[in-house]
Amino acid sequence: MHARDISTPEPGHRSPYRPVHDATPGTPVGSTPTPTPSRLASATTSTPASTPAPPPALLTDSYQEGPRKVVVIRGEVDYETAPAVAAALRTALHASAEGVDVDLRAVRFWDCSGLNALLRLRREALAHGKTVIVRSPSRAAGRVLGLTGTASLFRPPHPRRWAAEGRSITPPSRP
């Protein structure tokens, strides 16, 4: 299931991320318009089955790396996909002993919805004595983190502090 299928706007509103196809004036958004001869003609001439489907807007993956969980996010993080990102991050946080590393190098689009998901995750992590680290932010994610002044909140702790706590000072490997 995809986040775009889960998150639906309030009744009477249309998501700005979904184009309106074959909208008939006076037809409420979200309702099925009645078929007209022109609609029937276009419905019978479909695209060939060999046409590839568009790539998904968001893919997440996670794996364990020592006491930390690494979440790799690929694609676009926006208003519609942020709930799926937040759910994947929360699941990883609960499955980790020390926290979550978020790999954003393959993120093509990142807006404030993604930033809010990270900030909420950080607050929850700190409440449980864990940390959230952003690895390799893409240009889009790095720009939002930089413009909002939040990039420093997601940097790894200083190596001397880790050594004093008895943790490994070797940075985590990259996938």
PyMOL commands that place a pseudoatom at each C-alpha (Angstrom):
pseudoatom trace, name=CA, resn=MET, resi=1, chain=A, elem=C, hetatm=0, pos=[0.000, 0.000, 0.000]
pseudoatom trace, name=CA, resn=HIS, resi=2, chain=A, elem=C, hetatm=0, pos=[1.282, 3.453, -0.814]
pseudoatom trace, name=CA, resn=ALA, resi=3, chain=A, elem=C, hetatm=0, pos=[1.021, 6.607, 1.272]
pseudoatom trace, name=CA, resn=ARG, resi=4, chain=A, elem=C, hetatm=0, pos=[-0.853, 8.319, -1.548]
pseudoatom trace, name=CA, resn=ASP, resi=5, chain=A, elem=C, hetatm=0, pos=[-3.569, 5.680, -1.138]
pseudoatom trace, name=CA, resn=ILE, resi=6, chain=A, elem=C, hetatm=0, pos=[-3.753, 6.142, 2.647]
pseudoatom trace, name=CA, resn=SER, resi=7, chain=A, elem=C, hetatm=0, pos=[-3.830, 9.899, 3.058]
pseudoatom trace, name=CA, resn=THR, resi=8, chain=A, elem=C, hetatm=0, pos=[-6.975, 11.452, 1.683]
pseudoatom trace, name=CA, resn=PRO, resi=9, chain=A, elem=C, hetatm=0, pos=[-7.965, 15.088, 1.872]
pseudoatom trace, name=CA, resn=GLU, resi=10, chain=A, elem=C, hetatm=0, pos=[-11.055, 16.234, 3.689]
pseudoatom trace, name=CA, resn=PRO, resi=11, chain=A, elem=C, hetatm=0, pos=[-14.365, 15.843, 1.837]
pseudoatom trace, name=CA, resn=GLY, resi=12, chain=A, elem=C, hetatm=0, pos=[-14.780, 18.542, -0.776]
pseudoatom trace, name=CA, resn=HIS, resi=13, chain=A, elem=C, hetatm=0, pos=[-11.019, 19.174, -1.030]
pseudoatom trace, name=CA, resn=ARG, resi=14, chain=A, elem=C, hetatm=0, pos=[-8.566, 17.894, -3.583]
pseudoatom trace, name=CA, resn=SER, resi=15, chain=A, elem=C, hetatm=0, pos=[-4.958, 17.143, -2.862]
pseudoatom trace, name=CA, resn=PRO, resi=16, chain=A, elem=C, hetatm=0, pos=[-2.668, 19.559, -4.706]
pseudoatom trace, name=CA, resn=TYR, resi=17, chain=A, elem=C, hetatm=0, pos=[-0.408, 16.627, -5.608]
pseudoatom trace, name=CA, resn=ARG, resi=18, chain=A, elem=C, hetatm=0, pos=[-3.017, 14.696, -7.570]
pseudoatom trace, name=CA, resn=PRO, resi=19, chain=A, elem=C, hetatm=0, pos=[-3.971, 15.990, -10.998]
pseudoatom trace, name=CA, resn=VAL, resi=20, chain=A, elem=C, hetatm=0, pos=[-7.624, 16.045, -11.932]
pseudoatom trace, name=CA, resn=HIS, resi=21, chain=A, elem=C, hetatm=0, pos=[-8.153, 13.779, -14.945]
pseudoatom trace, name=CA, resn=ASP, resi=22, chain=A, elem=C, hetatm=0, pos=[-11.217, 14.206, -17.112]
pseudoatom trace, name=CA, resn=ALA, resi=23, chain=A, elem=C, hetatm=0, pos=[-12.881, 16.567, -14.645]
pseudoatom trace, name=CA, resn=THR, resi=24, chain=A, elem=C, hetatm=0, pos=[-16.282, 17.683, -15.753]
pseudoatom trace, name=CA, resn=PRO, resi=25, chain=A, elem=C, hetatm=0, pos=[-17.397, 21.130, -14.580]
pseudoatom trace, name=CA, resn=GLY, resi=26, chain=A, elem=C, hetatm=0, pos=[-19.968, 20.766, -11.832]
pseudoatom trace, name=CA, resn=THR, resi=27, chain=A, elem=C, hetatm=0, pos=[-18.850, 17.246, -10.886]
pseudoatom trace, name=CA, resn=PRO, resi=28, chain=A, elem=C, hetatm=0, pos=[-17.760, 17.067, -7.241]
pseudoatom trace, name=CA, resn=VAL, resi=29, chain=A, elem=C, hetatm=0, pos=[-14.122, 16.099, -6.726]
pseudoatom trace, name=CA, resn=GLY, resi=30, chain=A, elem=C, hetatm=0, pos=[-13.762, 12.441, -5.842]
pseudoatom trace, name=CA, resn=SER, resi=31, chain=A, elem=C, hetatm=0, pos=[-17.022, 11.360, -7.451]
pseudoatom trace, name=CA, resn=THR, resi=32, chain=A, elem=C, hetatm=0, pos=[-17.189, 9.241, -10.563]
pseudoatom trace, name=CA, resn=PRO, resi=33, chain=A, elem=C, hetatm=0, pos=[-18.514, 11.219, -13.493]
pseudoatom trace, name=CA, resn=THR, resi=34, chain=A, elem=C, hetatm=0, pos=[-21.181, 9.639, -15.633]
pseudoatom trace, name=CA, resn=PRO, resi=35, chain=A, elem=C, hetatm=0, pos=[-19.813, 8.262, -18.881]
pseudoatom trace, name=CA, resn=THR, resi=36, chain=A, elem=C, hetatm=0, pos=[-20.310, 10.389, -21.950]
pseudoatom trace, name=CA, resn=PRO, resi=37, chain=A, elem=C, hetatm=0, pos=[-19.679, 9.307, -25.548]
pseudoatom trace, name=CA, resn=SER, resi=38, chain=A, elem=C, hetatm=0, pos=[-16.283, 11.055, -25.533]
pseudoatom trace, name=CA, resn=ARG, resi=39, chain=A, elem=C, hetatm=0, pos=[-15.352, 9.366, -22.238]
pseudoatom trace, name=CA, resn=LEU, resi=40, chain=A, elem=C, hetatm=0, pos=[-16.434, 5.981, -23.541]
pseudoatom trace, name=CA, resn=ALA, resi=41, chain=A, elem=C, hetatm=0, pos=[-14.307, 6.433, -26.645]
pseudoatom trace, name=CA, resn=SER, resi=42, chain=A, elem=C, hetatm=0, pos=[-11.253, 7.359, -24.624]
pseudoatom trace, name=CA, resn=ALA, resi=43, chain=A, elem=C, hetatm=0, pos=[-11.893, 4.506, -22.190]
pseudoatom trace, name=CA, resn=THR, resi=44, chain=A, elem=C, hetatm=0, pos=[-11.912, 1.914, -24.951]
pseudoatom trace, name=CA, resn=THR, resi=45, chain=A, elem=C, hetatm=0, pos=[-8.638, 3.119, -26.459]
pseudoatom trace, name=CA, resn=SER, resi=46, chain=A, elem=C, hetatm=0, pos=[-6.275, 2.349, -23.644]
pseudoatom trace, name=CA, resn=THR, resi=47, chain=A, elem=C, hetatm=0, pos=[-2.512, 2.499, -23.588]
pseudoatom trace, name=CA, resn=PRO, resi=48, chain=A, elem=C, hetatm=0, pos=[-0.614, -0.643, -24.557]
pseudoatom trace, name=CA, resn=ALA, resi=49, chain=A, elem=C, hetatm=0, pos=[0.072, -3.148, -21.794]
pseudoatom trace, name=CA, resn=SER, resi=50, chain=A, elem=C, hetatm=0, pos=[3.804, -2.827, -22.430]
pseudoatom trace, name=CA, resn=THR, resi=51, chain=A, elem=C, hetatm=0, pos=[3.836, 0.778, -21.145]
pseudoatom trace, name=CA, resn=PRO, resi=52, chain=A, elem=C, hetatm=0, pos=[5.853, 0.730, -17.929]
pseudoatom trace, name=CA, resn=ALA, resi=53, chain=A, elem=C, hetatm=0, pos=[4.185, 1.991, -14.779]
pseudoatom trace, name=CA, resn=PRO, resi=54, chain=A, elem=C, hetatm=0, pos=[5.615, 5.193, -13.321]
pseudoatom trace, name=CA, resn=PRO, resi=55, chain=A, elem=C, hetatm=0, pos=[8.138, 4.638, -10.528]
pseudoatom trace, name=CA, resn=PRO, resi=56, chain=A, elem=C, hetatm=0, pos=[6.750, 4.862, -7.005]
pseudoatom trace, name=CA, resn=ALA, resi=57, chain=A, elem=C, hetatm=0, pos=[7.102, 8.262, -5.393]
pseudoatom trace, name=CA, resn=LEU, resi=58, chain=A, elem=C, hetatm=0, pos=[8.565, 6.844, -2.182]
pseudoatom trace, name=CA, resn=LEU, resi=59, chain=A, elem=C, hetatm=0, pos=[10.529, 3.768, -1.145]
pseudoatom trace, name=CA, resn=THR, resi=60, chain=A, elem=C, hetatm=0, pos=[11.837, 3.050, 2.340]
pseudoatom trace, name=CA, resn=ASP, resi=61, chain=A, elem=C, hetatm=0, pos=[14.099, 0.292, 3.572]
pseudoatom trace, name=CA, resn=SER, resi=62, chain=A, elem=C, hetatm=0, pos=[15.724, -0.381, 6.919]
pseudoatom trace, name=CA, resn=TYR, resi=63, chain=A, elem=C, hetatm=0, pos=[18.394, -2.631, 8.348]
pseudoatom trace, name=CA, resn=GLN, resi=64, chain=A, elem=C, hetatm=0, pos=[20.150, -3.166, 11.652]
pseudoatom trace, name=CA, resn=GLU, resi=65, chain=A, elem=C, hetatm=0, pos=[23.683, -1.856, 12.068]
pseudoatom trace, name=CA, resn=GLY, resi=66, chain=A, elem=C, hetatm=0, pos=[24.967, -2.690, 15.512]
pseudoatom trace, name=CA, resn=PRO, resi=67, chain=A, elem=C, hetatm=0, pos=[22.758, -1.090, 18.154]
pseudoatom trace, name=CA, resn=ARG, resi=68, chain=A, elem=C, hetatm=0, pos=[21.312, 1.381, 15.635]
pseudoatom trace, name=CA, resn=LYS, resi=69, chain=A, elem=C, hetatm=0, pos=[18.708, 1.007, 12.910]
pseudoatom trace, name=CA, resn=VAL, resi=70, chain=A, elem=C, hetatm=0, pos=[19.391, 2.563, 9.484]
pseudoatom trace, name=CA, resn=VAL, resi=71, chain=A, elem=C, hetatm=0, pos=[16.429, 3.785, 7.418]
pseudoatom trace, name=CA, resn=VAL, resi=72, chain=A, elem=C, hetatm=0, pos=[17.080, 4.473, 3.723]
pseudoatom trace, name=CA, resn=ILE, resi=73, chain=A, elem=C, hetatm=0, pos=[14.556, 6.781, 2.061]
pseudoatom trace, name=CA, resn=ARG, resi=74, chain=A, elem=C, hetatm=0, pos=[14.326, 7.095, -1.726]
pseudoatom trace, name=CA, resn=GLY, resi=75, chain=A, elem=C, hetatm=0, pos=[12.034, 9.304, -3.761]
pseudoatom trace, name=CA, resn=GLU, resi=76, chain=A, elem=C, hetatm=0, pos=[9.834, 12.215, -2.805]
pseudoatom trace, name=CA, resn=VAL, resi=77, chain=A, elem=C, hetatm=0, pos=[8.839, 13.188, 0.726]
pseudoatom trace, name=CA, resn=ASP, resi=78, chain=A, elem=C, hetatm=0, pos=[5.886, 15.570, 0.738]
pseudoatom trace, name=CA, resn=TYR, resi=79, chain=A, elem=C, hetatm=0, pos=[2.520, 16.083, 2.402]
pseudoatom trace, name=CA, resn=GLU, resi=80, chain=A, elem=C, hetatm=0, pos=[1.157, 12.818, 1.035]
pseudoatom trace, name=CA, resn=THR, resi=81, chain=A, elem=C, hetatm=0, pos=[4.175, 10.569, 1.649]
pseudoatom trace, name=CA, resn=ALA, resi=82, chain=A, elem=C, hetatm=0, pos=[5.311, 11.997, 5.009]
pseudoatom trace, name=CA, resn=PRO, resi=83, chain=A, elem=C, hetatm=0, pos=[2.918, 9.779, 7.049]
pseudoatom trace, name=CA, resn=ALA, resi=84, chain=A, elem=C, hetatm=0, pos=[4.501, 6.661, 5.527]
pseudoatom trace, name=CA, resn=VAL, resi=85, chain=A, elem=C, hetatm=0, pos=[7.990, 8.047, 6.241]
pseudoatom trace, name=CA, resn=ALA, resi=86, chain=A, elem=C, hetatm=0, pos=[7.018, 8.867, 9.836]
pseudoatom trace, name=CA, resn=ALA, resi=87, chain=A, elem=C, hetatm=0, pos=[5.629, 5.356, 10.340]
pseudoatom trace, name=CA, resn=ALA, resi=88, chain=A, elem=C, hetatm=0, pos=[8.806, 3.730, 8.972]
pseudoatom trace, name=CA, resn=LEU, resi=89, chain=A, elem=C, hetatm=0, pos=[10.975, 5.951, 11.175]
pseudoatom trace, name=CA, resn=ARG, resi=90, chain=A, elem=C, hetatm=0, pos=[8.917, 5.234, 14.327]
pseudoatom trace, name=CA, resn=THR, resi=91, chain=A, elem=C, hetatm=0, pos=[9.070, 1.503, 13.664]
pseudoatom trace, name=CA, resn=ALA, resi=92, chain=A, elem=C, hetatm=0, pos=[12.852, 1.707, 13.285]
pseudoatom trace, name=CA, resn=LEU, resi=93, chain=A, elem=C, hetatm=0, pos=[13.185, 3.775, 16.461]
pseudoatom trace, name=CA, resn=HIS, resi=94, chain=A, elem=C, hetatm=0, pos=[11.257, 1.228, 18.516]
pseudoatom trace, name=CA, resn=ALA, resi=95, chain=A, elem=C, hetatm=0, pos=[13.371, -1.617, 17.058]
pseudoatom trace, name=CA, resn=SER, resi=96, chain=A, elem=C, hetatm=0, pos=[16.711, 0.052, 17.858]
pseudoatom trace, name=CA, resn=ALA, resi=97, chain=A, elem=C, hetatm=0, pos=[18.741, 0.122, 21.050]
pseudoatom trace, name=CA, resn=GLU, resi=98, chain=A, elem=C, hetatm=0, pos=[20.497, 3.476, 20.531]
pseudoatom trace, name=CA, resn=GLY, resi=99, chain=A, elem=C, hetatm=0, pos=[18.609, 5.283, 17.786]
pseudoatom trace, name=CA, resn=VAL, resi=100, chain=A, elem=C, hetatm=0, pos=[18.068, 5.727, 14.073]
pseudoatom trace, name=CA, resn=ASP, resi=101, chain=A, elem=C, hetatm=0, pos=[20.339, 6.778, 11.226]
pseudoatom trace, name=CA, resn=VAL, resi=102, chain=A, elem=C, hetatm=0, pos=[18.358, 8.224, 8.306]
pseudoatom trace, name=CA, resn=ASP, resi=103, chain=A, elem=C, hetatm=0, pos=[19.986, 7.983, 4.871]
pseudoatom trace, name=CA, resn=LEU, resi=104, chain=A, elem=C, hetatm=0, pos=[18.548, 10.707, 2.628]
pseudoatom trace, name=CA, resn=ARG, resi=105, chain=A, elem=C, hetatm=0, pos=[21.011, 10.609, -0.271]
pseudoatom trace, name=CA, resn=ALA, resi=106, chain=A, elem=C, hetatm=0, pos=[18.363, 9.345, -2.742]
pseudoatom trace, name=CA, resn=VAL, resi=107, chain=A, elem=C, hetatm=0, pos=[15.607, 11.808, -1.815]
pseudoatom trace, name=CA, resn=ARG, resi=108, chain=A, elem=C, hetatm=0, pos=[14.554, 13.833, -4.879]
pseudoatom trace, name=CA, resn=PHE, resi=109, chain=A, elem=C, hetatm=0, pos=[12.078, 16.133, -3.134]
pseudoatom trace, name=CA, resn=TRP, resi=110, chain=A, elem=C, hetatm=0, pos=[11.901, 17.111, 0.536]
pseudoatom trace, name=CA, resn=ASP, resi=111, chain=A, elem=C, hetatm=0, pos=[9.545, 19.645, 2.065]
pseudoatom trace, name=CA, resn=CYS, resi=112, chain=A, elem=C, hetatm=0, pos=[8.530, 20.742, 5.557]
pseudoatom trace, name=CA, resn=SER, resi=113, chain=A, elem=C, hetatm=0, pos=[6.380, 17.623, 5.975]
pseudoatom trace, name=CA, resn=GLY, resi=114, chain=A, elem=C, hetatm=0, pos=[9.515, 15.486, 5.926]
pseudoatom trace, name=CA, resn=LEU, resi=115, chain=A, elem=C, hetatm=0, pos=[11.277, 17.884, 8.288]
pseudoatom trace, name=CA, resn=ASN, resi=116, chain=A, elem=C, hetatm=0, pos=[8.337, 17.727, 10.711]
pseudoatom trace, name=CA, resn=ALA, resi=117, chain=A, elem=C, hetatm=0, pos=[8.464, 13.914, 10.631]
pseudoatom trace, name=CA, resn=LEU, resi=118, chain=A, elem=C, hetatm=0, pos=[12.178, 14.051, 11.519]
pseudoatom trace, name=CA, resn=LEU, resi=119, chain=A, elem=C, hetatm=0, pos=[11.638, 16.602, 14.294]
pseudoatom trace, name=CA, resn=ARG, resi=120, chain=A, elem=C, hetatm=0, pos=[8.827, 14.529, 15.854]
pseudoatom trace, name=CA, resn=LEU, resi=121, chain=A, elem=C, hetatm=0, pos=[11.021, 11.427, 15.641]
pseudoatom trace, name=CA, resn=ARG, resi=122, chain=A, elem=C, hetatm=0, pos=[13.893, 13.289, 17.318]
pseudoatom trace, name=CA, resn=ARG, resi=123, chain=A, elem=C, hetatm=0, pos=[11.647, 14.416, 20.162]
pseudoatom trace, name=CA, resn=GLU, resi=124, chain=A, elem=C, hetatm=0, pos=[10.435, 10.845, 20.699]
pseudoatom trace, name=CA, resn=ALA, resi=125, chain=A, elem=C, hetatm=0, pos=[13.984, 9.479, 20.468]
pseudoatom trace, name=CA, resn=LEU, resi=126, chain=A, elem=C, hetatm=0, pos=[15.312, 11.923, 23.074]
pseudoatom trace, name=CA, resn=ALA, resi=127, chain=A, elem=C, hetatm=0, pos=[12.457, 10.992, 25.401]
pseudoatom trace, name=CA, resn=HIS, resi=128, chain=A, elem=C, hetatm=0, pos=[13.715, 7.380, 25.214]
pseudoatom trace, name=CA, resn=GLY, resi=129, chain=A, elem=C, hetatm=0, pos=[17.434, 8.252, 25.505]
pseudoatom trace, name=CA, resn=LYS, resi=130, chain=A, elem=C, hetatm=0, pos=[18.118, 7.636, 21.800]
pseudoatom trace, name=CA, resn=THR, resi=131, chain=A, elem=C, hetatm=0, pos=[19.383, 9.786, 18.915]
pseudoatom trace, name=CA, resn=VAL, resi=132, chain=A, elem=C, hetatm=0, pos=[18.450, 10.475, 15.301]
pseudoatom trace, name=CA, resn=ILE, resi=133, chain=A, elem=C, hetatm=0, pos=[21.279, 11.075, 12.817]
pseudoatom trace, name=CA, resn=VAL, resi=134, chain=A, elem=C, hetatm=0, pos=[20.843, 12.139, 9.186]
pseudoatom trace, name=CA, resn=ARG, resi=135, chain=A, elem=C, hetatm=0, pos=[23.388, 10.510, 6.877]
pseudoatom trace, name=CA, resn=SER, resi=136, chain=A, elem=C, hetatm=0, pos=[24.247, 12.020, 3.523]
pseudoatom trace, name=CA, resn=PRO, resi=137, chain=A, elem=C, hetatm=0, pos=[21.305, 14.363, 2.963]
pseudoatom trace, name=CA, resn=SER, resi=138, chain=A, elem=C, hetatm=0, pos=[20.486, 14.928, -0.692]
pseudoatom trace, name=CA, resn=ARG, resi=139, chain=A, elem=C, hetatm=0, pos=[20.630, 18.422, -2.103]
pseudoatom trace, name=CA, resn=ALA, resi=140, chain=A, elem=C, hetatm=0, pos=[16.870, 18.892, -1.570]
pseudoatom trace, name=CA, resn=ALA, resi=141, chain=A, elem=C, hetatm=0, pos=[16.886, 17.606, 2.018]
pseudoatom trace, name=CA, resn=GLY, resi=142, chain=A, elem=C, hetatm=0, pos=[20.117, 19.428, 2.873]
pseudoatom trace, name=CA, resn=ARG, resi=143, chain=A, elem=C, hetatm=0, pos=[18.670, 22.693, 1.624]
pseudoatom trace, name=CA, resn=VAL, resi=144, chain=A, elem=C, hetatm=0, pos=[15.584, 22.433, 3.861]
pseudoatom trace, name=CA, resn=LEU, resi=145, chain=A, elem=C, hetatm=0, pos=[17.684, 21.383, 6.863]
pseudoatom trace, name=CA, resn=GLY, resi=146, chain=A, elem=C, hetatm=0, pos=[20.116, 24.239, 6.224]
pseudoatom trace, name=CA, resn=LEU, resi=147, chain=A, elem=C, hetatm=0, pos=[17.518, 26.959, 5.617]
pseudoatom trace, name=CA, resn=THR, resi=148, chain=A, elem=C, hetatm=0, pos=[15.613, 26.040, 8.769]
pseudoatom trace, name=CA, resn=GLY, resi=149, chain=A, elem=C, hetatm=0, pos=[18.754, 25.779, 10.916]
pseudoatom trace, name=CA, resn=THR, resi=150, chain=A, elem=C, hetatm=0, pos=[17.912, 22.214, 11.953]
pseudoatom trace, name=CA, resn=ALA, resi=151, chain=A, elem=C, hetatm=0, pos=[20.839, 20.386, 10.312]
pseudoatom trace, name=CA, resn=SER, resi=152, chain=A, elem=C, hetatm=0, pos=[22.859, 20.504, 13.543]
pseudoatom trace, name=CA, resn=LEU, resi=153, chain=A, elem=C, hetatm=0, pos=[20.082, 18.678, 15.412]
pseudoatom trace, name=CA, resn=PHE, resi=154, chain=A, elem=C, hetatm=0, pos=[20.678, 15.573, 13.312]
pseudoatom trace, name=CA, resn=ARG, resi=155, chain=A, elem=C, hetatm=0, pos=[24.491, 15.393, 13.345]
pseudoatom trace, name=CA, resn=PRO, resi=156, chain=A, elem=C, hetatm=0, pos=[26.257, 12.578, 15.190]
pseudoatom trace, name=CA, resn=PRO, resi=157, chain=A, elem=C, hetatm=0, pos=[27.489, 13.309, 18.713]
pseudoatom trace, name=CA, resn=HIS, resi=158, chain=A, elem=C, hetatm=0, pos=[31.118, 14.297, 19.085]
pseudoatom trace, name=CA, resn=PRO, resi=159, chain=A, elem=C, hetatm=0, pos=[33.477, 11.256, 18.951]
pseudoatom trace, name=CA, resn=ARG, resi=160, chain=A, elem=C, hetatm=0, pos=[35.125, 12.168, 22.297]
pseudoatom trace, name=CA, resn=ARG, resi=161, chain=A, elem=C, hetatm=0, pos=[31.742, 11.998, 23.991]
pseudoatom trace, name=CA, resn=TRP, resi=162, chain=A, elem=C, hetatm=0, pos=[31.120, 8.584, 22.428]
pseudoatom trace, name=CA, resn=ALA, resi=163, chain=A, elem=C, hetatm=0, pos=[34.531, 7.347, 23.620]
pseudoatom trace, name=CA, resn=ALA, resi=164, chain=A, elem=C, hetatm=0, pos=[33.823, 8.631, 27.135]
pseudoatom trace, name=CA, resn=GLU, resi=165, chain=A, elem=C, hetatm=0, pos=[30.554, 6.687, 27.123]
pseudoatom trace, name=CA, resn=GLY, resi=166, chain=A, elem=C, hetatm=0, pos=[32.347, 3.519, 25.983]
pseudoatom trace, name=CA, resn=ARG, resi=167, chain=A, elem=C, hetatm=0, pos=[30.817, 3.484, 22.498]
pseudoatom trace, name=CA, resn=SER, resi=168, chain=A, elem=C, hetatm=0, pos=[32.675, 2.767, 19.301]
pseudoatom trace, name=CA, resn=ILE, resi=169, chain=A, elem=C, hetatm=0, pos=[34.102, 5.933, 17.744]
pseudoatom trace, name=CA, resn=THR, resi=170, chain=A, elem=C, hetatm=0, pos=[34.180, 4.392, 14.280]
pseudoatom trace, name=CA, resn=PRO, resi=171, chain=A, elem=C, hetatm=0, pos=[31.450, 6.023, 12.218]
pseudoatom trace, name=CA, resn=PRO, resi=172, chain=A, elem=C, hetatm=0, pos=[28.755, 3.702, 10.894]
pseudoatom trace, name=CA, resn=SER, resi=173, chain=A, elem=C, hetatm=0, pos=[29.382, 2.206, 7.487]
pseudoatom trace, name=CA, resn=ARG, resi=174, chain=A, elem=C, hetatm=0, pos=[27.332, 3.274, 4.506]
pseudoatom trace, name=CA, resn=PRO, resi=175, chain=A, elem=C, hetatm=0, pos=[25.186, 0.824, 2.543]
for i in range(1, 175): cmd.bond("trace and resi %d" % i, "trace and resi %d" % (i + 1))
show_as sticks, trace
zoom trace
